[in-house]
Amino acid sequence: MATLTSYPFALLLERLFDEVEASSPATSPAFAHVSAEERGRLMRSKTEYRDFYAALKDYPLAVSRETGRLLYMLARSSCARSIVEFGTSFGISTLHLAAALQDNGGGRLITSEFEPGKAARARENLTAGGVIDLVEIREGDALQTLSRDLPDSIDLLLLDGAKALYPEILGLVESRLRPGAFIVADNAEYSPDYLARVRSAALGYMSTPFGGDVEVSMRLV
């Protein structure tokens, strides 16, 4: 049986997704009077993202159920053993990826989160899921934490942190992506520079939108 659908792992994921649905960032007092246009501007900003995400430190900014399953399927089908994640939050996407590593026979998942409280919650959830031994949580700014000590070959990269930093994080990891490696970017529409890069075959990528808010790309060379 796959880890993702086994007891008690599946119950843990269901509880966490239920918590996500009951705790929308839209209810945050910090954003009660912020328009959709202003939220979009903040998500695209390369200078204001820290304050934006700090205001959401108590909210689980998670991938959807569908995206979680996609992550698991991509990691399993590619026999991934080495995964990097930008933006841990409460660890829901991390759980899906770690489950795939476990079912692939093991591996290493490096994930970065700059909010200490979220990193602690993720650590608790990964421990409850029995996959903490596969995951290294690096606390701090990903521009630093993911700039060193990465595996020589990376099979999958998940981008789900500050959207404005997607090109920079990809740049840190790019030389280590093996040919055929997948890159999954959540809410990539907020990073047009990133989309231009991964949609360019001349730059060594093949890419397609998935489900309206996710970009799935493959490193060609």
C-alpha positions in Angstrom: 0.0 0.0 0.0 1.2 3.5 -0.8 2.2 5.6 2.2 0.0 8.4 1.0 -3.2 6.3 1.3 -2.1 4.2 4.3 -3.3 4.6 7.9 -2.6 6.8 9.8 -0.9 8.9 7.2 -4.0 9.5 5.1 -5.9 10.6 8.3 -3.2 13.1 9.1 -3.4 14.7 5.7 -7.2 14.8 5.8 -7.1 16.6 9.2 -4.5 19.1 7.9 -6.5 19.9 4.7 -9.6 20.4 6.9 -7.6 22.9 9.0 -6.6 24.7 5.8 -10.2 25.0 4.7 -11.2 26.3 8.1 -8.4 28.9 8.3 -8.4 31.2 5.3 -5.9 34.1 5.1 -8.8 36.2 4.0 -10.0 36.2 7.6 -6.7 37.7 8.8 -7.2 41.2 10.3 -4.0 42.2 8.5 -5.8 41.7 5.2 -9.4 42.5 6.0 -9.2 45.8 4.0 -6.6 44.8 1.4 -8.0 44.6 -2.1 -7.3 41.7 -4.4 -5.2 44.0 -6.6 -3.1 45.0 -3.7 -2.6 41.4 -2.5 -1.4 40.6 -6.0 1.0 43.4 -6.0 2.4 42.3 -2.7 2.9 38.8 -4.0 4.8 40.1 -7.0 7.0 42.4 -4.9 10.7 41.6 -4.5 11.0 44.1 -1.6 7.8 43.6 0.5 7.4 39.8 0.5 8.8 39.4 4.0 6.2 41.6 5.6 3.5 40.1 3.5 4.3 36.5 4.5 5.1 37.4 8.1 1.5 38.7 8.4 0.4 35.2 7.4 2.6 33.3 9.7 -0.3 31.6 11.5 -2.0 30.4 8.3 -1.2 27.2 6.5 -0.5 28.3 3.0 -0.8 24.9 1.5 -1.1 23.3 -1.9 -4.4 21.9 -2.9 -5.3 18.2 -2.5 -5.0 17.8 -6.3 -1.5 19.5 -6.3 -0.4 17.3 -3.4 -1.3 14.2 -5.3 0.4 15.5 -8.4 3.6 16.0 -6.4 3.4 12.5 -5.0 2.8 11.0 -8.5 5.6 13.0 -10.1 8.1 12.0 -7.4 7.1 8.4 -7.5 7.0 8.1 -11.3 10.4 9.7 -11.7 11.9 7.5 -8.9 13.0 10.6 -7.1 15.6 10.3 -4.4 16.6 14.0 -4.1 14.0 16.8 -3.7 14.3 20.5 -2.9 11.3 22.5 -1.7 11.1 26.3 -1.3 8.3 27.2 1.2 7.5 24.6 3.8 4.7 26.3 5.7 3.0 23.6 7.8 4.5 20.8 5.8 1.5 19.5 3.8 3.3 19.5 0.4 6.4 18.2 2.3 4.4 15.2 3.5 3.4 14.3 0.0 6.9 14.5 -1.3 8.4 12.6 1.7 5.7 9.9 1.3 6.9 9.4 -2.3 10.6 9.2 -1.2 9.6 6.6 1.4 7.8 4.6 -1.2 10.8 5.0 -3.6 13.0 3.3 -1.0 14.4 6.4 0.7 16.1 9.7 -0.2 16.5 13.2 1.0 14.2 16.2 0.9 15.6 19.6 1.7 13.0 22.2 2.5 13.3 25.9 3.5 11.0 28.0 5.7 11.8 31.5 7.1 9.0 31.5 9.7 10.3 29.6 12.8 6.7 28.9 14.0 5.8 27.3 10.7 9.0 25.2 10.6 8.1 23.9 14.1 4.6 23.0 13.0 6.0 21.3 9.9 8.4 19.3 12.0 5.6 18.1 14.2 3.5 17.0 11.2 6.3 15.2 9.6 7.1 13.4 12.8 3.4 12.4 13.1 3.6 11.1 9.6 6.6 9.0 10.3 8.7 10.6 7.5 10.8 13.2 9.5 13.9 11.1 8.9 13.7 11.8 5.2 13.5 15.6 5.6 15.9 18.4 6.4 14.1 21.6 7.4 16.3 24.7 6.9 15.1 27.7 8.7 15.8 31.2 7.3 15.9 33.1 4.0 15.9 30.5 1.2 18.3 32.8 -0.8 20.8 31.7 1.9 19.6 28.3 3.0 19.4 26.9 -0.5 22.6 28.5 -1.7 24.8 25.8 -0.1 25.1 22.1 0.6 22.7 20.9 -2.1 22.8 17.4 -3.6 24.9 17.1 -6.8 21.8 15.8 -8.7 18.2 17.0 -7.9 15.2 15.1 -9.2 12.4 17.5 -8.3 12.1 21.1 -7.2 8.9 22.5 -5.6 8.5 26.3 -5.6 5.8 27.4 -3.1 7.3 30.3 -1.2 7.5 34.0 -2.0 6.4 34.1 -5.7 8.7 37.0 -6.6 11.7 34.9 -5.7 11.0 32.0 -8.0 13.6 33.0 -10.6 16.3 33.5 -8.0 15.6 30.1 -6.3 15.5 28.3 -9.6 18.9 30.0 -10.4 20.3 28.5 -7.2 19.3 25.0 -8.0 19.3 25.0 -11.8 22.9 23.6 -12.3 22.0 20.6 -10.2 18.7 19.7 -11.8 19.2 16.4 -13.7 17.9 16.1 -17.2 14.3 15.1 -16.9 13.9 16.7 -13.4 10.5 18.2 -12.6 9.9 21.7 -11.3 6.5 22.5 -9.9 5.6 26.1 -9.1 2.4 27.0 -7.2 0.8 30.3 -8.1 3.4 30.9 -10.8 1.2 33.5 -12.5 2.5 35.9 -9.9 6.0 35.5 -11.3 6.0 36.4 -15.0 9.8 36.4 -15.2 9.8 32.8 -13.9 7.2 31.7 -16.4 9.1 33.3 -19.3 12.2 31.3 -18.3 10.7 27.8 -17.9 8.5 28.2 -21.0 11.6 28.7 -23.1 13.0 25.6 -24.8 16.1 27.6 -25.7 16.8 27.9 -22.0 16.5 24.1 -21.5 12.9 23.7 -20.3 9.6 22.3 -21.3 6.6 23.6 -19.4 2.8 23.6 -19.2 0.1 25.0 -16.8 -1.7 22.5 -14.6 -5.1 23.1 -12.9 -5.1 26.8 -13.5 -2.6 27.9 -10.7 0.3 25.5 -11.0 3.1 25.4 -13.6 4.8 22.0 -14.2 8.1 22.1 -16.0 10.8 19.7 -17.0 14.6 20.3 -17.3 15.6 19.1 -20.7 19.4 19.3 -20.5 
